[in-house]
Amino acid sequence: NNKKIINFSPGPSKLPEEVVAKVQEELINYQGTGISIMEMSHRSPEFMQIVTNAQKEIQQLLNIPANYSILFMVGGGTGQFAAVPLNLMHSGGKAVYLNTGIWSSKAAKEASKYGHVVEIKPDLETSSEIKWDLDPDVSYFYYCSNETVQGVELPCIPDTHGIPLVADMSSNILTKDFDITKFSLVFAGAQKNIGPAGITLVIIRSDLLGTPSPFCPTILNYTVMAKENSLHNTPACFSLYVMALVFKWITQQGGVKVMEQRSASKSQMIYEVVDNSNGFYSCPVPASVRSRVTIPFRIQQGNEELEKEFVDEAKRLNMIQLKGHRSVGGIRASLYNAVTVEEVAILVNFMKDFMKSKL
Ligand code: PMP
């Protein structure tokens, strides 16, 4: 069955077709070694080269200065919800969490096991500007740059007046150029824009290393991981290998700025249909914080029967994974880097046709 599927999955998500083809080509015999990556020692020269190349590639893509460490860890975004406080919160300390949706809320809940969490909930209806009372005693300020479920993406980086800034960029890293030097720590699970599930990218400013909590598990310890170049134990070898191919693909496409242009075009195409549909489609998110990558929308303000019909009909046309997250319902189109402008154009045409057929 070779039918061409258009995959709008929120994660694990579509990988660039060229990357999947390369994986297939190298699967059984990796570069003449006679074995596959899955069967290779993580301490072999071939694998060490993959790690080094991946670090170099991401360093160039995001323009990461030498005073940052690039780590490849396990445990996904959820692992980082614990790793961040376990490494950065001083004992008996506190941290500020900006609550913009499900994922920042889960991170705050996890952190509250280890210290005091001050949660702030911005009113995104009135302003995307973040107002908070500066407290010099907090260890860090945490936010999620793109709430995958709610479809909320903050358009600017919060100004924390020198308080270390930590961001969960799981769903929008590498889709937009940003100044890494504004951040003390950035992390992202791989399974949306980076590669297969199983590997987590962590970029941390080196001066934050060295003071983990005494009960921080070694596997989540940034200081150990940095010292041992992410090879303290066996990494997610296969995922790391595919991640390196995705980084290379982004570079070959023209880098993060090209991804940013494509993300802008793709999301505008969808929002245009929504906004010109006379209320047939609607997006629950205030315009100033609408996501460019995970776009939730409703049909007739939440007509579940029609929404189901939309998702089923799309599936019949080979467009899959458009159902909204189970906690919010509706429809969601995830437009990560591997989803092409052409694929989004097909979805947009379908949205127009579907609306016409119901009027
Ligand atoms: N943060 C964000 C923004 C996410 O979208 C997700 C997963 N969808 C997570 C964290 C949790 O990631 P994981 O499933 O890798 O633990």
Boltz pocket constraint, residues with backbone or C-beta under 6 A from the ligand:
constraints:
  - pocket:
      binder: B
      contacts: [[A, 10], [A, 11], [A, 75], [A, 76], [A, 77], [A, 78], [A, 79], [A, 103], [A, 144], [A, 146], [A, 147], [A, 148], [A, 149], [A, 168], [A, 169], [A, 170], [A, 171], [A, 189]]
      max_distance: 6.0
